[in-house]
Structure formats: C-alpha cells, structure tokens
Amino acid sequence: MTWETFYLACFAIGLVFCVLSVFTGGHGHFHFGHAHVPHLHAPHVHAHTPHVASPRVPLVNVFTITAFLCWFGGTGYLLRTHNVFYAPLILLVSTISGLAGAGFIFWFLASVLMPHERELTAEETAVTGVIGQVTGPLYAGATGEIVYSQLGARRSAPARSEDGAAIERGAEVIVLRYERGVAYVRPWNDMEP
C-alpha cells in the first residue's frame, strides 16, 4: 500500500462515515450486518446554558472522527501526490490538519449547536390532555389516528375512543389517557359543559 492510497482511503472512509452520520442522526451507532460500531466514550465537555439542563458533548464522537479522517486524508493525499514535502513532514502536516478539522467541528458542536439543546421534560412531551383532530376515523372498538400540535411540531398518534363509540373524521378530540402508544380520546364537544 502506498502513502497516496493510505491517505485517499482515510479521506474516503471519513467521507462515507460523515454521510452515514447525517442519515443516522449522528448518534454514533452504525449497524453493518452483524457488526456494531458503538459510540466511543471519551471525556465530556459541558455546554453551559443558564437554568437549562445542558447536554454533554463527548470530545471523541462520530463527527470529530469523520472530520479528522477527511482533513487528514485529504491533506495527506494532496501533499503526497504533489510531492511538496517528505513523508514524515506530510504525516505531521496531515495530522495537524486533521486535528484542526476535528477541533473546529468539536467547537461548532459545543459552542454553537449544543447550547441551544436541552432535554425535554415528561410534562412537555405528555400526550394526555392535548387537543387533536381525528384524521383516521375511530370506528367502534377500532383504532384510528389523531394529529395534534406539541412544542411547535405537528405529531400523530394511533387513537381509540375512550368509551368505545365511533368518532368521525375531522372531529376535535381531547386525549384522556395514553397507554402503550395509543391515545384514548373523547370528542371535545362532549367535554364542554
């Protein structure tokens, strides 16, 4: 294997994992058949936001690893193919470039993205008590679907009539309880005095 091939492989692997992390949400878990690549554990840095539970950003994560591989491989490949320096100096410059790319991504995550993130509380995500609209009719004893707004997002949930009666499509309903992924609802006009 030549140095050019090594650097190009590092760049390609970094680029592939970068694309995969975009499609998997960057959670650091990739499954390839029977192989599992877990999230790497490293020292955590806290992104501080007053009065809000702040998420932790691991120093070594999918994004910083892929950034390192891309910058390291890309820089090494370009310097090696153009014979700018000798191999040990190219390795040093490529490593510094990779660390700079990974450092920039880490800074962006810890300073720009994560301060705006927070963990949702159970009260914020509770379905009980929300008002929604029936989109899939609730036939007697059958499951349909409702849509509702929560935290500025439109959500849907399977639903059943709480008393077993049919509820037509388009009816406004209130969720009385939420069990095993199913919202038990009653028409909103039945709740009004």
For each residue, the residues with C-beta under 8 A, 3 or more apart:
1: 5 6
2: 5 6
3: 6 7 76 80 87 90
4: 7 8 77 80 81
5: 1 2 8 9
6: 1 2 3 9 10 76
7: 3 4 10 11 72 73 74 75 76 77 80 94
8: 4 5 11 12 73 77
9: 5 6 12 13 73
10: 6 7 13 14 69 72 73 76
11: 7 8 14 15 69 70 72 73 74 77
12: 8 9 15 16 73
13: 9 10 16 17 69 73
14: 10 11 17 18 65 66 67 68 69 70 71 72 73
15: 11 12 18 19 66 69 70
16: 12 13 19 20
17: 13 14 20 21 30 62 65 66 69
18: 14 15 21 22 63 66 67 70
19: 15 16 22 23
20: 16 17 23 24 30
21: 17 18 24 25 26 28 62 63 66
22: 18 19 26
23: 19 20
24: 20 21 27 29 30
25: 21
26: 21 22 61 62 63
27: 24 39 62
28: 21 38 39 40 61 62
29: 24 36 37 38 39
30: 17 20 24 36 37
31: 35 36
32: 35 36 37
33:
34:
35: 31 32
36: 29 30 31 32
37: 29 30 32
38: 28 29
39: 27 28 29 58 61 62
40: 28 58 60 61 65
41: 58 60
42: 58 59 60 61
43: 58 59
44: 56 57 58 59
45: 56 57 58 59 106 110
46: 54 56 57
47: 54 55 56 57 110 111 114 115 117
48: 54 115
49: 52 54 115 116 118
50:
51:
52: 49 118
53: 118 119
54: 46 47 48 49 114 115 117 118
55: 47 114 117 118 119
56: 44 45 46 47
57: 44 45 46 47 61 106 109 110 114
58: 39 40 41 42 43 44 45 61
59: 42 43 44 45 64 106
60: 40 41 42 64 65
61: 26 28 39 40 42 57 58 64 65 109
62: 17 21 26 27 28 39 65 66
63: 18 21 26 66 67 105 106 109
64: 59 60 61 67 68 102 103 105 106 109
65: 14 17 40 60 61 62 68 69 102
66: 14 15 17 18 21 62 63 69 70
67: 14 18 63 64 70 71 98 101 102 104 105
68: 14 64 65 71 72 98 99 101 102
69: 10 11 13 14 15 17 65 66 72 73 98
70: 11 14 15 18 66 67 73 74 98 101
71: 14 67 68 74 75 94 97 98 100 101 102
72: 7 10 11 14 68 69 75 76 94 95 97 98 101
73: 7 8 9 10 11 12 13 14 69 70 76 77 94 98
74: 7 11 70 71 77 78 97
75: 7 71 72 78 79 93 94 97 98
76: 3 6 7 10 72 73 79 80 90 91 93 94
77: 4 7 8 11 73 74 80 81
78: 74 75 81 82
79: 75 76 82 84 85 90 93 94
80: 3 4 7 76 77 83 87 90
81: 4 77 78
82: 78 79
83: 80
84: 79 90
85: 79 89 90 93
86: 89 90
87: 3 80 90 91
88: 91 92
89: 85 86 92 93
90: 3 76 79 80 84 85 86 87 93 94
91: 76 87 88 94 95
92: 88 89 95 96
93: 75 76 79 85 89 90 96 97
94: 7 71 72 73 75 76 79 90 91 97 98
95: 72 91 92 98 99
96: 92 93 99 100
97: 71 72 74 75 93 94 100 101
98: 67 68 69 70 71 72 73 75 94 95 101 102
99: 68 95 96 102 103
100: 71 96 97 103 104
101: 67 68 70 71 72 97 98 104 105
102: 64 65 67 68 71 98 99 105 106
103: 64 99 100 106 107
104: 67 100 101 107 108
105: 63 64 67 101 102 108 109
106: 45 57 59 63 64 102 103 109 110
107: 103 104 110 111 112
108: 104 105 111 112 113
109: 57 61 63 64 105 106 112 113 114
110: 45 47 57 106 107 113 114
111: 47 107 108 114 115
112: 107 108 109 115
113: 108 109 110 116 117
114: 47 54 55 57 109 110 111 117
115: 47 48 49 54 111 112
116: 49 113
117: 47 54 55 113 114
118: 49 52 53 54 55
119: 53 55
120: 124 125 151
121: 124 125
122: 125 126
123: 126
124: 120 121 150 151
125: 120 121 122 150 151
126: 122 123 129 130 178
127: 130 148 150 157 175 178 183
128: 175 176 177 178
129: 126 174 175
130: 126 127 148 149 150 174 175
131: 148 172 173 174 175 188
132: 146 147 148 157 159 172 173 174 175 183 185
133: 146 147 148 170 171 172 173
134: 137 138 144 145 146 159 167 168 169 170 171 173 185
135: 144 145 146 147 156 169
136: 144 145 169
137: 134 144 166 167 168 169
138: 134 142 143 144 159 160 161 166 167 185
139: 142 144 166
140: 161 164 165 166
141: 160 164
142: 138 139 160
143: 138 158 159 160 182
144: 134 135 136 137 138 139 158 159 160 167
145: 134 135 136 156 157 158 159
146: 132 133 134 135 156 157 159 173 175 183 185
147: 132 133 135 154 155 156
148: 127 130 131 132 133 154 155 156 157 175
149: 130 152 153 154 155
150: 124 125 127 130 153 155
151: 120 124 125
152: 149
153: 149 150
154: 147 148 149
155: 147 148 149 150
156: 135 145 146 147 148
157: 127 132 145 146 148 175 178 181 182 183
158: 143 144 145 181 182 183
159: 132 134 138 143 144 145 146 173 175 182 183 184 185
160: 138 141 142 143 144 164 182 183 184 185
161: 138 140 164 165 166 167 184 185 186
162: 176 177 184 185 186
163: 186
164: 140 141 160 161
165: 140 161
166: 137 138 139 140 161
167: 134 137 138 144 161 171 173 185 187
168: 134 137 171
169: 134 135 136 137
170: 133 134
171: 133 134 167 168 187 188
172: 131 132 133 187 188 189
173: 131 132 133 134 146 159 167 185 186 187 188
174: 129 130 131 132 185 186 188 191
175: 127 128 129 130 131 132 146 148 157 159 178 183 184 185
176: 128 162 184 185 186
177: 128 162 183 184
178: 126 127 128 157 175 181 182 183 184
179: 182 184
180:
181: 157 158 178
182: 143 157 158 159 160 178 179
183: 127 132 146 157 158 159 160 175 177 178
184: 159 160 161 162 175 176 177 178 179
185: 132 134 138 146 159 160 161 162 167 173 174 175 176
186: 161 162 163 173 174 176 190 191
187: 167 171 172 173 190 191
188: 131 171 172 173 174 191 192
189: 172 192
190: 186 187
191: 174 186 187 188
192: 188 189
193:
